[in-house]
């Protein structure tokens, strides 16, 4: 029998994008190692989901050399095919039988028998056929548009059966229109229902079928709102008991989520189950039992659900099949970190949760950034990973004035003080010498810098002839960033030998408003690599202040946990003695091992970052440099999260970086780079003329997809010096593709109306 490696390479030769999928072990469990895996033998082995798929033989060979038994996944899309998936367990065979009786047989095309006893019919790709799950009929799913994948032979199902080709050499047929989701006319599959006449068992069956049409929860795309809507459909729409609804959500909905909630992680299991009570308590425009009372066809019911869900979640009508966070360097949307990442497991999440609970204007994103940075200083010189990476982090919290951005800084200062760690908090600095002197007293320092945008502005002014001592700050921080694992040697001083600091750990949490920051930056800071070392937490939220929330003292357990780390001293170097100068001046941090799957996450992110950097380089985008240190930052964040899950007071504690923590760290760093890159493109200018052009573009962007009329455009750009300047800037924006000019006719006078609209990627 052909090996999985050879089969994968043969498929790739056809131009199909392939990715390795977890396999079924001899004991029947999934190779991911989770005893209750919700999708055994069916989820990707590599981080990044479908974005990691490739038809490169060398990459495929490397994957299957590492995992010879990996199942073979193939992306369904323009370069391959559209697949109609028939699942007998959900009634797919019966539904297909009803459809073929009404419309005729399925055209002769390539097909395979799945390991679960179902069928996959392969058709030529069509741009008109979206991904869907149960929309056509219960048990019939569509994989297409590059947003879904199927397993190919000889992959093995959890039942032990192999996927088998039936007619592999048969040419792909055109998909018949009656198999298009949303386009099929009323058919024998449609059923009618009434609340009073439906037995409870049928209600559950209908609820499961309906749930298949609800968009899955996708990380970065309002995933928790999607789960809340799914729960509301069950407990409110179908009036199912909470226990029944929770069981259906775990069994039928969670496996489609990207990534699924892990029931083995208490925080995730609690978060998932909490959506049931939230669904019951959250006000809804729909009355109880609305999915039982409506005398409509199943198709109407499905369309209603999709429409309402899409309006609630603001997503497309296609069912997402993968993590939708973009990795390219152009035209990016701001990814949104879901709550489970905003409050990760361990000490970082505990600190962030306390900050949020005591905030009159909660800023969860800034709370996360502040907690990570504080813990980076707390663990400094005490932990390391396999690459000798450390926990020094530079991070910026960016939010509008009066939006609550100061509260996280206040909280971590109070927490450190309560735990006896006030000495590691540094103050404002005015030169490299000030930084070095503070490190001589405490080699691990946390700097809390307010209005850091003004600091950058002063540094930029210094580079143009201002105060010379300010010019040394950024180069010193860049050198310290790379010296956390070795001896830092400062500049030779007039007073004597240069300052020497062993394994310095400098963490910076800076706060600024967006306008001040962007006006202080230029693309020079991108090219010199400084901003690539900085994590940015950009919040657009402007929450209304809640006077009922009072700032609370740090919880006792938090204070104890922080104090334990402050007093923790790593074991002495092997073979050292009391009089040994090296052991007296050198720390031996605890080594945190990185498990195999976490390493896969980092390797995948390395490739993603490199490809994004190269794509930006080809387009001449200076934001390419923001990706340069992204992998290093992701490893540092993962190490911080892992240390936060490690108890230094226990001799049997295991220092390890798990896949879960690696995934969280990568998500945080990816979101940081993408959001900051978009902000830089939209706001940072090197010259006054570029700054004016950006201001004009924002005027047009503010009008959204409806655009702005020429009359209103002139009225709102009176800040321009003269008509010629306005026309030159407008012409430049149009020629560059940032703005589109349309000539429309008004409905009243019929006279031509010129309208300017900002392009989506402009």
C-alpha positions as CSV (number, residue, x, y, z in Angstrom):
1,X,0.0,0.0,0.0
2,X,1.3,3.5,-0.8
3,X,2.7,5.4,2.2
4,X,1.1,8.5,3.5
5,X,4.2,10.5,2.5
6,X,4.2,9.2,-1.2
7,X,0.4,9.8,-1.4
8,X,0.8,13.3,0.0
9,X,3.5,14.1,-2.6
10,X,1.4,12.8,-5.4
11,X,-1.5,14.9,-4.4
12,X,0.8,18.0,-4.2
13,X,2.0,17.4,-7.7
14,X,-1.5,18.1,-8.9
15,X,-1.2,21.6,-7.3
16,X,-3.4,20.6,-4.3
17,X,-2.4,22.3,-1.0
18,X,-1.7,19.6,1.6
19,X,-1.3,19.8,5.3
20,X,-0.5,17.1,8.0
21,X,-3.4,16.1,10.2
22,X,-3.3,14.3,13.5
23,X,-3.6,10.5,13.3
24,X,-5.2,7.7,15.2
25,X,-2.9,5.8,17.5
26,X,-3.0,2.0,18.0
27,X,-4.9,2.5,21.2
28,X,-7.6,4.4,19.3
29,X,-6.8,7.8,20.7
30,X,-5.8,10.9,18.7
31,X,-2.1,11.6,18.4
32,X,-2.6,15.1,20.0
33,X,-2.6,13.2,23.3
34,X,-5.9,14.5,24.6
35,X,-8.0,11.6,25.9
36,X,-11.3,13.4,25.1
37,X,-10.2,15.0,21.8
38,X,-13.3,16.4,20.1
39,X,-12.0,15.8,16.6
40,X,-9.7,12.7,16.8
41,X,-7.5,12.3,13.7
42,X,-9.1,15.3,12.0
43,X,-7.4,18.4,13.2
44,X,-4.1,19.9,11.8
45,X,-0.7,19.0,13.3
46,X,0.7,22.3,12.4
47,X,-0.1,25.7,13.8
48,X,-1.8,28.2,11.5
49,X,-4.4,25.9,10.2
50,X,-5.1,26.1,6.5
51,X,-2.6,29.0,6.1
52,X,0.2,26.4,6.6
53,X,-1.0,24.1,3.8
54,X,1.5,23.7,1.0
55,X,2.2,21.9,-2.3
56,X,5.9,22.2,-1.8
57,X,7.4,18.7,-2.0
58,X,10.3,19.5,0.4
59,X,8.0,20.9,3.1
60,X,5.6,17.9,2.7
61,X,8.6,15.5,3.0
62,X,9.7,17.3,6.1
63,X,6.3,17.0,7.7
64,X,5.8,13.3,7.0
65,X,9.4,12.5,7.9
66,X,8.5,13.9,11.3
67,X,5.1,12.3,11.5
68,X,5.0,9.3,9.1
69,X,1.5,8.3,10.1
70,X,0.0,11.7,9.8
71,X,-3.4,11.8,8.0
72,X,-3.5,13.8,4.8
73,X,-5.6,17.0,4.7
74,X,-6.3,18.8,1.4
75,X,-7.6,22.3,1.1
76,X,-10.8,22.6,-0.9
77,X,-10.6,25.7,-3.2
78,X,-9.7,27.1,-6.6
79,X,-6.5,25.1,-7.0
80,X,-8.2,21.8,-6.2
81,X,-12.0,21.2,-6.0
82,X,-15.3,21.7,-4.2
83,X,-16.4,18.8,-2.1
84,X,-19.8,17.7,-1.1
85,X,-19.5,15.8,2.2
86,X,-22.2,13.2,3.1
87,X,-22.2,12.3,6.8
88,X,-24.5,9.3,7.5
89,X,-24.5,9.9,11.2
90,X,-26.3,13.2,10.8
91,X,-28.8,11.9,8.2
92,X,-26.8,12.8,5.2
93,X,-27.5,9.6,3.2
94,X,-31.2,9.9,3.7
95,X,-31.1,13.5,2.7
96,X,-29.1,12.7,-0.4
97,X,-31.6,10.0,-1.3
98,X,-34.5,12.4,-1.1
99,X,-32.6,15.0,-3.2
100,X,-31.6,12.5,-5.9
101,X,-35.2,11.2,-6.2
102,X,-36.3,14.8,-6.9
103,X,-33.5,16.1,-9.0
104,X,-31.8,13.0,-10.5
105,X,-28.5,11.2,-9.7
106,X,-25.2,12.9,-8.8
107,X,-23.1,13.4,-12.0
108,X,-20.3,10.9,-12.5
109,X,-17.3,12.5,-10.8
110,X,-14.3,11.7,-8.6
111,X,-15.4,10.4,-5.2
112,X,-14.2,8.6,-2.1
113,X,-15.6,6.6,0.7
114,X,-14.7,8.2,4.1
115,X,-13.4,6.3,7.1
116,X,-16.7,7.0,8.9
117,X,-18.8,5.3,6.2
118,X,-19.8,8.5,4.4
119,X,-19.0,9.8,0.9
120,X,-17.1,12.7,-0.5
121,X,-18.1,13.9,-4.0
122,X,-15.4,16.0,-5.7
123,X,-16.5,18.7,-8.3
124,X,-14.8,21.5,-10.2
125,X,-14.3,24.5,-8.1
126,X,-17.0,27.1,-8.4
127,X,-16.9,30.7,-7.1
128,X,-20.6,30.6,-6.6
129,X,-20.5,27.7,-4.0
130,X,-19.7,28.8,-0.5
131,X,-18.6,26.6,2.4
132,X,-21.6,25.5,4.5
133,X,-22.6,22.9,7.1
134,X,-26.1,21.4,7.0
135,X,-27.4,24.3,4.9
136,X,-28.3,22.2,2.0
137,X,-29.8,19.5,4.2
138,X,-28.8,17.9,7.6
139,X,-25.7,15.8,7.1
140,X,-24.6,17.4,3.9
141,X,-21.7,19.9,4.1
142,X,-19.8,21.8,1.4
143,X,-16.1,22.4,1.5
144,X,-14.9,25.1,-0.8
145,X,-13.4,28.6,-1.3
146,X,-10.1,27.7,0.5
147,X,-11.9,27.7,3.8
148,X,-12.3,24.0,4.4
149,X,-10.4,20.7,4.0
150,X,-11.0,17.0,3.6
151,X,-8.9,14.0,4.5
152,X,-7.6,11.9,1.5
153,X,-6.6,8.3,1.3
154,X,-4.9,6.5,2.9
155,X,-5.9,8.5,6.0
156,X,-7.3,6.5,8.9
157,X,-10.6,7.3,10.6
158,X,-11.1,6.9,14.4
159,X,-13.2,3.8,13.6
160,X,-10.0,2.2,12.3
161,X,-11.2,2.2,8.7
162,X,-9.3,3.9,5.9
163,X,-10.4,6.6,3.5
164,X,-10.6,4.9,0.0
165,X,-10.9,6.2,-3.5
166,X,-13.8,4.8,-5.5
167,X,-13.1,6.4,-8.9
168,X,-9.9,8.5,-8.5
169,X,-9.3,8.8,-12.2
170,X,-12.7,10.1,-13.1
171,X,-12.6,13.7,-14.3
172,X,-14.2,16.3,-12.0
173,X,-17.8,17.2,-13.0
174,X,-19.5,20.5,-12.7
175,X,-21.5,20.7,-9.5
176,X,-25.2,20.7,-10.3
177,X,-27.1,23.8,-9.2
178,X,-29.4,21.8,-6.9
179,X,-26.4,21.1,-4.7
180,X,-25.7,24.8,-4.2
181,X,-26.5,25.9,-0.7
182,X,-29.2,28.6,-0.5
183,X,-30.2,28.0,-4.2
184,X,-32.1,24.7,-4.0
185,X,-35.8,25.2,-4.5
186,X,-38.3,23.7,-2.1
187,X,-37.8,19.9,-2.0
188,X,-38.7,16.7,-0.2
189,X,-36.0,17.4,2.4
190,X,-38.0,20.3,3.8
191,X,-40.2,19.6,6.8
192,X,-42.7,21.6,8.7
193,X,-43.0,21.8,12.4
194,X,-45.1,23.2,15.2
195,X,-44.1,23.6,18.8
196,X,-47.0,21.7,20.3
197,X,-46.7,18.6,18.1
198,X,-43.0,18.0,18.1
199,X,-41.8,15.2,20.5
200,X,-38.8,16.2,22.7
201,X,-36.5,13.8,20.8
202,X,-37.4,15.5,17.6
203,X,-36.8,18.9,19.1
204,X,-33.2,17.8,20.0
205,X,-32.7,16.4,16.5
206,X,-34.0,19.6,14.9
207,X,-31.8,21.6,17.3
208,X,-28.7,19.7,16.2
209,X,-29.5,20.1,12.5
210,X,-30.2,23.8,13.0
211,X,-27.0,24.2,15.0
212,X,-25.0,22.9,12.0
213,X,-26.0,26.1,10.2
214,X,-24.8,28.5,12.9
215,X,-21.3,29.9,12.1
216,X,-18.7,28.3,14.3
217,X,-16.7,30.2,16.9
218,X,-13.4,31.3,15.2
219,X,-10.6,32.7,17.2
220,X,-10.1,36.4,16.4
221,X,-13.6,36.7,14.8
222,X,-16.0,37.3,17.7
223,X,-15.7,33.7,18.8
224,X,-17.3,34.1,22.2
225,X,-20.3,36.0,20.6
226,X,-20.7,33.1,18.2
227,X,-20.8,30.6,21.0
228,X,-23.2,32.8,22.9
229,X,-25.5,32.9,19.9
230,X,-25.4,29.1,19.5
231,X,-26.3,28.7,23.1
232,X,-29.2,31.2,22.8
233,X,-30.6,29.2,19.9
234,X,-30.7,26.1,22.0
235,X,-31.9,27.3,25.4
236,X,-34.1,30.2,24.2
237,X,-35.0,29.3,20.6
238,X,-35.7,25.6,21.2
239,X,-36.3,25.9,24.9
240,X,-34.0,23.0,25.7
241,X,-33.0,22.3,29.3
242,X,-29.5,23.8,30.1
243,X,-28.0,20.4,30.6
244,X,-29.3,19.2,27.3
245,X,-28.2,22.3,25.5
246,X,-24.7,22.1,27.0
247,X,-24.3,18.5,25.9
248,X,-25.3,19.4,22.3
249,X,-22.9,22.3,22.3
250,X,-20.0,20.1,23.4
251,X,-20.9,17.3,21.0
252,X,-22.1,19.1,17.9
253,X,-20.8,22.6,18.0
254,X,-17.5,22.7,19.7
255,X,-15.7,20.3,17.2
256,X,-16.4,22.9,14.5
257,X,-14.9,25.8,16.5
258,X,-11.4,27.0,15.6
259,X,-9.8,26.1,17.9
260,X,-12.2,24.0,19.9
261,X,-12.6,24.7,23.7
262,X,-10.6,22.1,25.6
263,X,-12.8,20.4,28.3
264,X,-9.6,19.2,30.1
265,X,-8.6,22.8,30.8
266,X,-10.8,24.0,33.8
267,X,-10.8,27.6,32.7
268,X,-11.9,26.8,29.2
269,X,-14.5,24.3,30.3
270,X,-16.0,26.8,32.8
271,X,-16.0,29.5,30.1
272,X,-17.8,27.3,27.6
273,X,-20.4,26.2,30.1
274,X,-21.0,29.7,31.3
275,X,-22.4,30.7,27.9
276,X,-25.6,28.7,28.8
277,X,-26.4,30.9,31.8
278,X,-25.4,34.0,29.8
279,X,-27.7,33.0,27.0
280,X,-30.6,32.7,29.5
281,X,-29.9,36.0,31.2
282,X,-28.9,38.1,28.2
283,X,-31.8,40.2,26.7
284,X,-33.0,39.0,23.3
285,X,-35.3,40.5,20.7
286,X,-36.5,36.9,20.0
287,X,-39.2,35.5,22.2
288,X,-38.7,32.1,23.9
289,X,-39.4,29.2,21.6
290,X,-39.1,31.3,18.4
291,X,-37.6,28.3,16.6
292,X,-40.5,26.1,17.6
293,X,-43.4,28.5,17.1
294,X,-42.6,29.6,13.5
295,X,-44.5,27.6,11.0
296,X,-41.8,27.8,8.4
297,X,-39.8,25.4,6.3
298,X,-36.5,24.1,7.5
299,X,-34.9,26.2,4.8
300,X,-36.6,29.3,6.0
301,X,-35.5,28.5,9.6
302,X,-31.9,28.0,8.5
303,X,-31.9,31.2,6.5
304,X,-33.3,33.1,9.5
305,X,-30.7,31.7,11.8
306,X,-27.8,32.5,9.5
307,X,-29.2,36.0,8.8
308,X,-29.6,36.8,12.5
309,X,-26.2,35.3,13.4
310,X,-24.5,37.2,10.7
311,X,-26.1,40.5,11.8
312,X,-25.1,39.8,15.4
313,X,-21.5,38.8,14.6
314,X,-20.9,40.9,11.5
315,X,-19.5,37.9,9.5
316,X,-20.0,36.7,6.0
317,X,-22.7,34.1,5.1
318,X,-20.0,31.4,4.6
319,X,-19.2,29.1,7.4
320,X,-15.6,29.7,8.5
321,X,-13.4,26.6,8.5
322,X,-10.2,28.0,9.9
323,X,-8.5,30.6,12.0
324,X,-9.2,33.8,10.1
325,X,-6.3,35.8,11.4
326,X,-4.5,37.1,8.3
327,X,-0.7,36.7,8.0
328,X,0.0,38.7,4.8
329,X,1.5,42.1,5.0
330,X,-1.0,44.1,3.0
331,X,-4.6,45.1,3.5
332,X,-4.9,43.7,7.0
333,X,-7.8,43.7,9.3
334,X,-7.2,44.2,13.0
335,X,-7.4,40.8,14.7
336,X,-9.3,40.7,18.0
337,X,-8.0,38.6,20.9
338,X,-10.7,36.5,22.4
339,X,-11.3,36.5,26.2
340,X,-9.5,33.2,26.8
341,X,-6.3,34.8,25.5
342,X,-6.9,38.2,27.3
343,X,-6.9,36.2,30.6
344,X,-4.5,33.3,30.0
345,X,-4.0,30.6,32.6
346,X,-1.6,31.2,35.4
347,X,-0.3,34.3,37.2
348,X,-0.5,36.5,34.1
349,X,-4.2,35.8,33.7
350,X,-4.8,36.2,37.4
351,X,-3.2,39.6,37.4
352,X,-5.1,40.7,34.3
353,X,-8.4,39.5,35.8
354,X,-7.8,41.5,39.0
355,X,-6.9,44.6,37.1
356,X,-10.1,44.3,35.0
357,X,-12.3,43.7,38.0
358,X,-11.2,46.8,39.7
359,X,-11.3,49.1,36.7
360,X,-13.9,51.9,36.3
361,X,-13.0,52.0,32.6
362,X,-11.9,48.4,31.9
363,X,-9.2,47.9,29.2
364,X,-8.7,44.1,29.0
365,X,-6.1,44.4,26.2
366,X,-4.0,46.9,28.2
367,X,-4.4,44.8,31.4
368,X,-2.9,41.8,29.5
369,X,0.0,43.9,28.3
370,X,0.7,45.3,31.7
371,X,0.5,41.8,33.4
372,X,2.9,40.3,30.8
373,X,5.4,43.1,31.2
374,X,5.3,43.0,35.0
375,X,5.8,39.2,35.1
376,X,8.6,39.6,32.6
377,X,10.4,41.7,35.2
378,X,9.4,39.4,38.0
379,X,10.8,36.3,36.4
380,X,13.8,38.1,34.9
381,X,17.2,36.3,35.4
382,X,15.3,33.4,37.0
383,X,14.0,31.4,34.0
384,X,15.1,30.6,30.5
385,X,14.0,28.5,27.5
386,X,15.9,26.0,25.4
387,X,17.3,28.8,23.2
388,X,18.5,30.7,26.3
389,X,15.7,33.1,25.7
390,X,14.7,35.3,28.7
391,X,11.7,37.3,29.7
392,X,12.7,40.9,29.0
393,X,9.8,42.6,27.1
394,X,9.2,46.1,25.7
395,X,5.5,46.9,25.3
396,X,3.3,49.9,24.6
397,X,-0.3,50.4,25.8
398,X,-2.0,52.7,23.3
399,X,-5.4,54.1,24.0
400,X,-7.3,57.4,23.8
401,X,-7.1,59.9,26.6
402,X,-9.5,59.3,29.5
403,X,-10.1,55.7,28.3
404,X,-8.7,54.1,31.4
405,X,-5.2,53.3,30.2
406,X,-3.5,54.4,33.5
407,X,-5.3,51.9,35.7
408,X,-3.2,48.8,34.7
409,X,0.0,50.6,35.5
410,X,-1.3,51.7,38.8
411,X,-2.4,48.2,39.7
412,X,0.9,46.5,38.9
413,X,2.8,49.1,40.9
414,X,0.6,48.5,43.9
415,X,0.9,44.8,43.5
416,X,4.7,44.8,43.4
417,X,4.8,47.2,46.4
418,X,2.5,45.0,48.4
419,X,4.7,42.0,47.7
420,X,7.9,43.8,48.7
421,X,9.1,44.4,45.1
422,X,8.9,48.2,44.8
423,X,12.7,48.2,44.3
424,X,12.4,46.7,40.8
425,X,10.2,49.6,39.6
426,X,12.3,52.2,37.7
427,X,11.4,55.8,37.0
428,X,11.7,58.1,34.0
429,X,15.1,58.0,32.4
430,X,16.9,60.7,30.4
431,X,20.0,58.9,29.2
432,X,21.7,55.5,28.8
433,X,23.7,56.3,31.9
434,X,20.6,56.5,34.0
435,X,19.4,53.1,32.8
436,X,22.8,51.5,33.5
437,X,23.0,53.0,37.0
438,X,19.6,51.7,37.9
439,X,20.5,48.2,36.6
440,X,23.7,48.3,38.8
441,X,21.4,48.5,41.8
442,X,18.8,46.0,40.5
443,X,19.7,43.9,37.4
444,X,16.0,43.3,36.8
445,X,14.0,46.5,36.3
446,X,10.4,47.4,35.3
447,X,10.0,50.8,33.8
448,X,6.5,52.3,33.9
449,X,6.6,55.2,31.4
450,X,3.6,57.5,31.1
451,X,3.1,59.4,27.9
452,X,5.9,57.5,26.2
453,X,4.9,59.2,22.9
454,X,6.4,62.4,24.2
455,X,9.6,60.6,25.1
456,X,9.9,59.2,21.6
457,X,9.2,62.7,20.2
458,X,12.0,64.1,22.4
459,X,14.4,61.4,21.2
460,X,13.5,62.1,17.6
461,X,14.2,65.8,18.2
462,X,17.5,64.9,19.8
463,X,18.5,63.0,16.7
464,X,18.0,66.3,14.7
465,X,20.3,68.3,17.0
466,X,18.5,68.4,20.3
467,X,19.8,67.1,23.7
468,X,22.5,64.6,22.8
469,X,22.0,62.5,25.9
470,X,18.5,61.5,24.7
471,X,19.9,60.0,21.5
472,X,21.5,57.1,23.5
473,X,18.3,55.8,25.1
474,X,17.0,53.7,22.2
475,X,20.4,52.2,21.1
476,X,20.9,51.2,24.8
477,X,17.5,49.6,25.0
478,X,18.2,47.7,21.8
479,X,21.5,46.4,23.1
480,X,19.9,45.4,26.4
481,X,17.2,43.5,24.5
482,X,19.8,41.2,23.1
483,X,22.0,41.0,26.2
484,X,19.6,39.4,28.6
485,X,21.4,36.0,28.4
486,X,25.0,37.3,28.8
487,X,27.2,40.0,30.3
488,X,26.2,43.5,29.2
489,X,29.2,45.9,28.8
490,X,28.3,49.5,28.7
491,X,30.2,52.3,27.1
492,X,33.6,53.3,28.4
493,X,33.1,56.1,30.9
494,X,35.3,59.0,31.7
495,X,35.2,58.0,35.4
496,X,36.8,54.6,34.7
497,X,35.9,51.2,33.4
498,X,32.6,50.6,31.6
499,X,29.7,49.3,33.6
500,X,29.2,45.5,33.5
501,X,25.9,43.9,34.3
502,X,25.3,40.1,34.2
503,X,22.1,39.0,32.4
504,X,20.3,42.4,32.6
505,X,16.6,42.2,32.5
506,X,14.8,45.4,31.4
507,X,11.1,45.5,30.9
508,X,9.2,48.6,29.7
509,X,5.5,49.2,29.9
510,X,4.8,52.6,28.2
511,X,1.5,54.4,27.8
512,X,0.5,56.8,25.2
513,X,-2.4,58.1,23.2
514,X,-2.4,57.2,19.5
515,X,-2.1,60.7,18.0
516,X,0.9,61.6,20.2
517,X,2.7,58.3,19.4
518,X,2.2,58.3,15.7
519,X,3.2,61.9,15.3
520,X,6.5,61.1,17.1
521,X,7.4,58.2,14.9
522,X,8.9,57.9,11.4
523,X,9.7,54.9,9.2
524,X,13.3,55.2,10.3
525,X,12.3,53.5,13.6
526,X,10.9,50.7,11.5
527,X,14.0,50.2,9.5
528,X,16.5,50.3,12.4
529,X,14.6,47.4,14.1
530,X,13.7,49.3,17.2
531,X,9.9,49.0,16.8
532,X,10.2,45.4,15.8
533,X,11.3,44.7,19.3
534,X,8.2,46.4,20.8
535,X,4.9,44.7,21.5
536,X,2.0,47.0,21.0
537,X,-1.4,46.7,22.7
538,X,-3.7,49.0,20.8
539,X,-7.2,49.6,22.2
540,X,-9.9,51.5,20.3
541,X,-12.3,51.0,23.2
542,X,-13.5,54.1,25.0
543,X,-15.6,52.6,27.8
544,X,-18.0,54.7,29.8
545,X,-16.7,55.2,33.4
546,X,-18.6,53.2,36.0
547,X,-18.4,55.1,39.3
548,X,-19.8,52.0,41.2
549,X,-16.5,50.2,40.6
550,X,-14.0,50.8,43.3
551,X,-10.3,50.1,43.1
552,X,-9.6,47.1,45.3
553,X,-6.3,46.1,47.0
554,X,-4.4,43.2,45.4
555,X,-5.9,39.8,46.5
556,X,-3.8,38.1,49.2
557,X,-3.1,35.1,47.0
558,X,-1.8,37.3,44.2
559,X,0.5,39.1,46.7
560,X,1.8,35.7,48.0
561,X,2.4,34.4,44.5
562,X,4.4,37.5,43.5
563,X,6.3,37.5,46.8
564,X,7.2,33.9,46.2
565,X,8.9,34.8,42.9
566,X,10.6,37.8,44.4
567,X,12.2,35.7,47.0
568,X,13.0,32.7,44.7
569,X,16.6,32.1,43.9
570,X,17.5,29.6,41.2
571,X,19.8,26.7,42.2
572,X,23.5,27.5,42.3
573,X,25.6,26.6,39.3
574,X,26.9,23.0,39.5
575,X,30.3,22.7,41.2
576,X,30.3,26.3,42.4
577,X,31.6,27.3,45.8
578,X,31.0,30.2,48.2
579,X,34.2,31.9,47.2
580,X,33.7,31.3,43.5
581,X,33.5,34.8,41.8
582,X,31.7,33.4,38.8
583,X,28.9,31.8,40.8
584,X,28.6,34.9,42.9
585,X,28.0,37.1,39.9
586,X,26.3,34.7,37.5
587,X,22.7,33.3,37.8
588,X,21.7,29.9,36.6
589,X,18.0,30.4,35.6
590,X,15.6,27.5,35.7
591,X,15.4,25.8,32.2
592,X,11.8,25.6,30.8
593,X,11.7,22.8,28.2
594,X,9.5,23.3,25.1
595,X,7.4,20.3,24.3
596,X,7.3,19.0,20.7
597,X,3.9,20.4,19.8
598,X,4.9,23.9,21.2
599,X,8.0,23.7,19.0
600,X,5.8,23.0,16.0
601,X,3.8,26.1,16.8
602,X,6.9,28.3,16.9
603,X,8.3,26.7,13.7
604,X,5.0,27.4,11.9
605,X,5.0,31.0,13.2
606,X,8.6,31.4,12.0
607,X,7.5,30.5,8.5
608,X,4.4,32.7,8.7
609,X,6.5,35.7,9.9
610,X,9.1,35.2,7.2
611,X,6.5,35.0,4.4
612,X,4.8,38.1,5.7
613,X,8.1,39.9,5.8
614,X,9.0,38.9,2.3
615,X,5.6,39.8,1.0
616,X,6.0,43.3,2.5
617,X,9.5,43.6,1.1
618,X,8.2,42.9,-2.4
619,X,5.7,45.7,-2.1
620,X,8.2,48.1,-0.6
621,X,6.3,48.2,2.7
622,X,8.6,49.3,5.6
623,X,6.3,47.4,8.0
624,X,8.3,44.3,6.9
625,X,10.7,45.1,9.8
626,X,8.0,44.7,12.4
627,X,8.2,40.9,11.8
628,X,11.9,40.6,12.4
629,X,11.7,39.9,16.1
630,X,8.2,38.5,16.2
631,X,9.3,34.9,16.8
632,X,11.7,36.0,19.6
633,X,8.9,38.0,21.2
634,X,6.5,35.0,20.9
635,X,9.0,32.8,22.7
636,X,9.5,35.3,25.4
637,X,5.8,35.7,26.0
638,X,5.4,31.9,26.1
639,X,8.2,31.6,28.7
640,X,6.5,34.3,30.8
641,X,3.2,32.4,30.6
642,X,4.9,29.1,31.4
643,X,6.7,30.6,34.4
644,X,3.3,32.0,35.6
645,X,2.1,28.4,35.6
646,X,5.1,27.2,37.6
647,X,5.2,27.1,41.4
648,X,8.8,28.0,42.5
649,X,8.1,26.8,46.0
650,X,7.4,23.2,44.9
651,X,10.4,20.9,44.3
652,X,8.2,18.6,42.0
653,X,7.0,21.5,39.8
654,X,7.7,20.8,36.1
655,X,9.0,23.8,34.1
656,X,7.6,23.3,30.6
657,X,6.2,25.4,27.7
658,X,3.1,23.7,26.4
659,X,1.4,24.0,23.0
660,X,-1.5,25.8,24.6
661,X,0.9,28.5,26.0
662,X,2.8,28.7,22.7
663,X,-0.5,29.2,20.8
664,X,-1.5,32.0,23.1
665,X,1.9,33.7,22.8
666,X,1.8,33.5,19.0
667,X,-1.7,34.9,18.9
668,X,-0.7,37.8,21.1
669,X,2.4,38.7,19.1
670,X,0.7,38.2,15.7
671,X,-2.1,40.5,16.8
672,X,0.5,43.0,18.0
673,X,2.3,43.1,14.7
674,X,-0.7,43.2,12.5
675,X,-2.5,45.9,14.4
676,X,0.6,48.1,14.7
677,X,1.5,47.6,11.0
678,X,-2.0,48.8,10.0
679,X,-1.7,51.7,12.4
680,X,1.7,52.7,11.1
681,X,0.5,52.6,7.4
682,X,-2.5,54.7,8.3
683,X,-0.9,57.3,10.6
684,X,2.9,57.5,10.4
685,X,4.5,60.1,8.1
686,X,8.1,61.1,7.5
687,X,7.3,64.5,6.1
688,X,4.7,67.3,6.6
689,X,3.2,66.7,3.2
690,X,2.7,63.0,4.0
691,X,1.1,63.9,7.3
692,X,-1.3,66.2,5.4
693,X,-2.1,63.5,2.9
694,X,-2.9,61.1,5.8
695,X,-5.2,63.7,7.3
696,X,-7.1,64.1,4.0
697,X,-7.4,60.3,3.6
698,X,-8.9,60.0,7.1
699,X,-11.6,62.6,6.1
700,X,-12.6,60.3,3.3
701,X,-12.3,57.1,5.3
702,X,-14.5,58.5,8.0
703,X,-17.4,58.5,5.5
704,X,-17.3,54.8,5.1
705,X,-18.5,52.9,2.0
706,X,-21.0,55.6,1.1
707,X,-18.2,58.0,0.4
708,X,-18.1,61.7,0.5
709,X,-19.4,64.1,-2.1
710,X,-17.0,66.6,-3.7
711,X,-18.9,69.5,-2.0
712,X,-18.5,68.0,1.5
713,X,-14.9,67.0,0.8
714,X,-14.0,70.6,0.0
715,X,-15.9,71.8,3.1
716,X,-14.1,69.3,5.4
717,X,-10.6,70.0,4.0
718,X,-10.5,73.7,4.5
719,X,-7.3,73.2,6.5
720,X,-5.5,72.8,3.2
721,X,-3.7,75.9,2.0
722,X,-5.2,76.3,-1.4
723,X,-7.2,74.6,-4.2
724,X,-4.2,73.4,-6.0
725,X,-2.8,71.6,-2.9
726,X,-6.2,69.9,-2.4
727,X,-6.4,68.8,-6.0
728,X,-2.8,67.5,-6.0
729,X,-3.3,65.5,-2.8
730,X,-6.6,64.1,-4.1
731,X,-5.1,63.2,-7.4
732,X,-2.2,61.4,-5.7
733,X,-4.6,59.4,-3.5
734,X,-6.7,58.4,-6.5
735,X,-3.6,57.4,-8.6
736,X,-2.2,55.3,-5.7
737,X,-5.4,53.4,-5.4
738,X,-6.2,54.6,-1.9
739,X,-9.3,56.5,-3.0
740,X,-11.8,55.8,-5.7
741,X,-13.6,58.5,-7.7
742,X,-17.2,57.8,-8.9
743,X,-19.6,59.9,-10.8
744,X,-23.2,59.2,-9.8
745,X,-26.5,60.8,-10.5
746,X,-28.8,62.1,-7.8
747,X,-32.3,60.8,-7.6
748,X,-33.8,64.3,-7.4
749,X,-32.1,66.5,-10.0
750,X,-30.3,63.9,-12.0
751,X,-27.2,66.0,-12.1
752,X,-23.8,64.3,-12.0
753,X,-22.5,63.9,-8.5
754,X,-18.8,63.2,-7.8
755,X,-18.2,61.0,-4.8
756,X,-14.8,59.9,-3.3
757,X,-14.6,56.6,-1.4
758,X,-11.6,55.1,0.4
759,X,-10.7,51.7,-0.9
760,X,-10.7,48.9,1.7
761,X,-7.0,48.5,1.6
762,X,-6.2,52.2,1.3
